Amino acid sequence: MSLLSISIWLPIVSGLVLLALGRDDQAKTVRWLALVAAVTSFLVTLPLITGFDTSTAAAQFGENLPWIDRFNIRYHLGVDGISMWFVPLTAFITVIVVLAAWEVIQSRVNQYMGAFLVLSGLMIGVFCALDGMLFYVFFEATLIPMYIIIGVWGGPRRVYAAFKFFLYTLAGSLLMLVALLYLYYKSGGSFDILSWHKLPLPLNAQTLLFFAFLAAFSVKVPMWPVHTWLPDAHVEAPTGGSVVLAAIMLKLGAYGFLRFSLPIAPDAAREYAWFIIALSLIAVVYIGLVALVQKDMKKLVAYSSIAHMGFVTLGFFIFNELGVSGGIVQMISHGFVSGAMFLSIGVLYDRVHSREIADYGGVVNTMPKFAAFALFFAMANCGLPATGGFVGEWMVILGTVKADFWLGAIAATALVFGAAYTLWMYKRVYFGAIGNDHVRELKDINGREFLMMALLAAAVLWMGVYPKPFTDVMHVSVTELLKHVAISKL
């Protein structure tokens, strides 16, 4: 069994075992088992980092076994420089989510922990799959645990939010399934994604494929104007659900552009790049303004996620190495930063049971340690230099300026809006005199919460100060992808 298979199936099997455990009187045992499973799953992914060969663009740690012979569907796994970092990132975020739920989740603890472990394995499967049908199965299967997490442990409008999330993402994915079946027949009966990259296709076929993939991936990112499910899902989801949704699930759509849209339909991608760039810039500017007027902290950070993901899609369709690499770095750093932002809101919500900015004020007086962490993450969300939030955005803006100065100038305004809405929220929640009795009674973070915050802060700082391990891994794969996209298939 390869490293990738263990990375995928260890959390899934552990999650299923926890689901079978049942009763709430075993909650303490379940929490410890979940933590051991999550930490072990993370440790299993570390040899991918240490053993990765940065000099080749080929898929590594591969595994290729027959699955459904009749249709030539294979269990084909592998990671390259584009996908490798997302495997340990997913496993790391799962450890944080298990720690975050330790005291908060009191009912159906085994089902909650089990759902997150299963979801972790399925998301890793998306990043590792090199067979079209295997990718589709993992991609769609991630909806089920997230639907349950929002629908069972979410807020008052959880059923509405879960249903909207499920319908939006499923509707887009059905067009992707049609595209995969077309490629299967066109390639003579193969679901091998890497052989699809070499398949010659006329422009009209490429255009239809490009928009079919766009329907699936734009909803998942989510891009403007199909973003409306995300704020609802975030507001109603429990803290762990919001963290995973922002840190990993949004990345599945952006990753799809690099694995399918660009290499399979390069001519259509170049033809319609202006369209994606326009949508990305609207997301960056307009959604930044929408975030400014939010009264709910979670909604504000949810909108900021859409604006930050606009940078990712912008970088991908600028077609230079700085832009694409910057987009991938932004995906990884956004995983850490947005996860930390939602965790911070969760820490306050667990104590006060309100997400309204107006219900706080002067939190720094009663929770100084927590306020220091929250300030660091807020600065990273603004794109402060020496934090992970800066590196990706700076690379994308630089790549965009290289392609077109005015596009770069528009993209750079996002940094101003990002600072405006994040720091204004921070000022109203944390600074000033103590706002009310709820804030006066707050207790500072305990050892478990401190550990979660410290782990995320270390990751954000590491990416900001020393991004070389991340950029080195993706350099050859990104160069190869751009060479491939530059050559016409017509």
N, C-alpha and C positions, 0 to 999 in steps of 0.2 A: 504493500500500500504506500503510495507516494505521500510526501509532505502535504501536498495540496488536498488530497483526499482526507487525510487526518484533520487538517484545518477546517474542512467543510463538515465532516461527519461527526467529529468528537462533540462539538456543541449541540448538533441536532439530536444525537443519541442521548446525550446528557439531559437535554431539554425534555425528551420523550419519557425518560426515566423519572424525572421530577413530576411530570404530568400524572404518571401512574401512582405516585406516592399518596396523593389524595388529601387527607384531612388537615385542617388548620392547627390541630394540636401538635403537629409535627413541624410547625413553622420554623423553629430555631434550627432544626436539623436541615430543613430544606434550604434555608439561607446559606448555611455553611457549605452544603453540597454545591449549590449554585455558584458560590464564590470560588470554590476549588475547581469546578468545571471551567469557569470563565478564565481564571488565571492560567490553568493548564492549557486551555485553548490558545491563549495569548503566547505562552512560552513556546508552543509548537510552531508558531509562525516566525519566531526570531531567526531560525536557521535560513529562512528565505532571504533575510537581509544580509546575513554574514556570508552566505554561499552564493549570492547573486553575481553573475558575470556581467560587468557593466560595458564590456567591449563588444557585445553582440546584440542585434535587435531581435534575434530568434526567440521563440517561446522556450522558457526553461522550466525545470521541475515537472516535465510533461508526463502525462499518463493517457494512453489511448487504447481503450478496450471496446469490444462490441457491446451494444446495449440492445437496440431493437433491429436485428439483422435484416428483417424484411424490408425496412425502409432505409437501410444504411445509416441509422442513427447511432452515433457512437458516444461513449462516455470519454470525451476528449478534454483534458485539462492542460493548462499551461499558463505561465505569467511572463509578460515582457516588462520593459522599463516603464510602460504606461500604466500597467495594472498592479505591479508588484506591491507598491506601498499601501494600497487600499486593503490588502489582506491583514497585515498587522494592525492597521488603523481601526478596522472593524472589530477585531478581537479586543483591542485596547479599550475602545468605547464601551464594549459589553461589560468589561470589568468595572468601569466607572458606574454604569447603569445599575449593576447588581448592588454595588456599595450605596448608591443613592436611594435605593428602595428599602434598605435594611430595616429602618424603623417606621417608615411611612406606610408601606403596604401591610395591612393587618388581615385582610380577608383574601382567601384564595391565593395564598403566597406561592404555592407550588405551581399554579397555573401561570401566574405573572412571570416568575423566574423562568419557567419552562418555555413560555412564549418568546421571551427575549433570547434565550439560548438557541432555539430553533431558528429564529429570525437571523441571528448572527451567522449561523452556518449557511443559510440560504443566500444571504447577501455576499458572503465570501464566494459562494458558488457562481454568482453572476460575474464576478471579476475574474474567475479562473476558467470559465467555460469557453472552449474553442469549437464547439459544435452548436450550430444554430438552434436546434430544437432543445438541446440541454440548456442553453442560455435562456430560451423562452420559458422553459419550465421553472428554472430558478427565479427569473425576473418576475413571473406572475405569482409564484408561490410566496414571495415576500409580502404580498398583499394580505394574505390570510392572517398571519400572526399580528401584523400591525392593525388590521381591521378589528381583531379581537381586543388588542391592548387599548385602543381608543374607545371601543364600544362598551367594554366591561369596566375599566378603571378610570374612564374619563370624567369630564365635568357634566353639568346639567344637560347640555345639548349634545352629549357624546354620540348618541345614535345617529342624529342628523349629520354630524361631522364625519363619522366613520363611513356612513353610506355615501356621502358626497365624495370623500377620498377614494372609496372603492370604485364608484361609477366612473369618475373622471379618468382614473389610471387604467381601468379595464377597457374603456371605450377606445382610448388611444392605442392600447396594445393590440387590439384586434386587427388594426390595419398593418401593424408590424408582422403579425402572423401571416397575413396574405402575402406580404413582401418576402418573407422567409420561404413560403411555399413556391413562389415564382422563381426565386433563386435556386431552389432545390431542383425544379424541373429544368431550368435553363442550364444548370451545371451537370446535367446528365445523371441526376439522382444522388447528389451529395449534400450533406449539411455542414461540410467543413468550412468554417468561416474564413480560414486563411486561403483556401482555394477560391472562394468567392471574391477575395480581393483582386485576384488575377483575371476574373471573368470579363471578357469584352462585352460591352452593352451599348446599344444605341442611346442617343440623348433622351428620346421620349421615355424609354424604359427607366433610365437613370433618374429622370425627373420624378416619375411616379414613385419609384423606390425611395428617393430622397424625401418626398413629402409624406410617404407612409411611415418612414422611420421618424421623421420630424413630429408626426402626430403622437407617437408613443413617447419619444424622449423629451419633447418640450413640456408635456404635462408633468413628467416626473421631475424635471429640473427645479421648479416649474418656471417657464418663460411667460412674460406678458403676452397675450391676455388670458392664458389658461392657468393663471396662478391662484384663482379665487378659492380653491379648495384648501390651500396651505394655511392661511391664517386661521380658518375654522378648525382645521385638524390640530394645529399647534395649541390653540386656546383650550380646546377640550381635552387634549391628550394628557395623561399623567406626565410628570417630569421626565421619567425615563423614556417615554414614547416621544416626547419633543426632542430630547437629546439625540436619539437614534435617527429620527426623521430628518433633523437638520444636519447631523454629522455624517450620516452614511446614505440614507435612502435617496436624498436629492442627487447624490453623486452617481447613482446608477444611470440616470438619464444622460448626464453629461458624458459619462464614460461610453455610453452607447453611440454618441456622435463620433468618437475616435475609433471605435471598433467596427462600426457599420457604415454610417452616413458618408464619412470622408473617404475611406479606402474603397468602398464598393461603388459609390457614385461620385467619383472625383470631378467629372465635368459638370454635373448638376450642382455639386457643392460650390464650384467656382462661379457658376452661372448665378446662383441664388445667394451667394455670400452676403450681398448687400441687404437682402431681406432679413437674414439672421442678425447682421450687425445692427440694423435699424431696431429690431425687436429688443436686442440686448441693451442698446443705448436708452430706449424708452424705459426698460426695467431699471437701469442704473439711475436715471434722472427722476422719472415720474414716481417710481416706487419709493425712492428716497424722500420725496416730498410727502407722499402718503404716510410714511413712517413718522414724519415730524408731528403729525396731528393726532397720533394715537394716544389714548388715555390708559390702555391696558398694556402692561410691560411685555407680556408674551406676544401680543399682536405686534408691538413695535419691533421686537427682535425677529418675529416671523417675516415681517416686511423687509427688515434689513437683510435677512437671508436671501430673499428674492433678488434684492439689489446686488448683493455680493456674487450670487450665481450668474447675474448678468455679465459680470467681468469674465467669468469662465467661458461662456459661449462666445463673447466678443473675442477673447484671445484665440479660441479655436479657429475662427473664420477670418482671422487676419492673415493666415497662411505664412507666418514666419516663425522661426524657432523660439524667439523671445515670447511671442504671443501664446503659442501652444504650450510651451513649458510653463509659462506664467499661469496659464489656465489650470494646469494640473497641480502646480504648487498651491494655487489659490484653493482648489478643491480640498487638498490635504489640510492646509492651515485653517480653512473654514470649518473643517470637521472638529478640530480642537477648540477654536474660538467660539463658534456658535453653540457647541456642546456645553462649554463653560458658561456662556451667557444664560442658557436655559437652566442649567444647574443652579446658578446664583438666584434666579427668580424662584426656582423650586425651594431653595433654602428659606427664603422669605415667606413663600406661600404656606409651607409646612407649619410655620409659626403663627402667621396672622390670618391665613385663609382668605387672602385678597391679592389680586394682581393689579388693582387700580393704583396708578401712580399717586393719585390724590390721597390715598389712605396711608401714605408713609411720610417721611420727612425726619431728618436728623438720625438716621439709622447708625451713622458713624459713632454717635455718642454711646450707644449701647452694644454695638457689635464692631469694635475697631479692627479686629483681625479679618473678619469677613469683608468689611468695607475696603480693606487694602487689596484683597484678592479681586473683589468686584471692580475696583478702579483699574487694576492691571488688565483685566479681561475687556473692560470698556475701552481702554486705550488701544488694545489689540484690535477690537472691532472697528475702531476709527482708522486703523492702518498706521499706527505709530511705528517709526523705525525701531529696529531691534526686537520687534515682535513678529510672530508668524503672519499676522494680518497684513503686514507691510510688503513682504517679499513678492507674493504672487501678484498683488495689485500693481506694484511698481513695475514688474516685468511686463504685465499686460499693457499698462499705459505706455511704456517704452516701446513695445512692439507695435502698438497702435499708432504712435507718433511717427514711427519709422515708415508705416504704410501710408498714413494721412494725418498731417498735423492737427487738423480741425477735429477729426474724430477723436484723437488722443486728448485734445483740450476738453471736449464734451465729457469723455470718460473720467477725466481728472476731477470734474465737478463733484463726482460721487464721494470723493474723499472729504469734501467740504460738508456735504449733506450728512455723511456718515458721522463726522465729528459733531455736527449740530444735533442730530436726534439722539445719539448715544450719550453725549455729555450733558445734554439738557435733562434727559431722563435721570442720569446719575445725580445731577445737582438736586433735583426735586425729591428723589428718594432718600439719598444718603446725607446731604449737607444741611446746614441750618439748624435751627432749634428743634428739639424733639416735638414731632407733630401731634401725637396723641398718646393715650394710655397704653395702647397696644404696642407702640414702639418703645415706650418707657419700660415695659416688662420683658422685652426681648433678651434672650441669652445668646452669647457669642457662640460661634461654631464649636462643635465637639471634635474629638480626635479623628473620628471617621470622616466627618465633613472636611476637616483640615487636610486629611490625606488625599481625598478626591480633588480638592482645589489645588493642592501642591503638585500632584501628578500632572494635571492639565496645565498649570502655570509653567512647569518645567518643560513640557512639550512645546508650548507656545514660544517660550524664550529660546529654546534650542533651535526651532525653525527660523526664528528671527535673527539670531546671532550667527548660526552656522548652517545655512541651507544646502551646503555642498553635497552631503550624502543624498539628498532628495534630487537635486538637479543632475548629479552624476549618473544616477540610475536611469533617469528618463532620457538623457541626451541622445544616445545612439538610436533609440526607438523613435523618438520624435523626428530626428533628422531623416530616418528611413521613411517614416510616414509622409513627411512633406515632399520627399523625392517622388514617392508613389503618387501623391495627389497631383503633383505638377505634370505627370505624364497622362496624356489623353487616352481614353479607352475607345474612342470612336474609330 
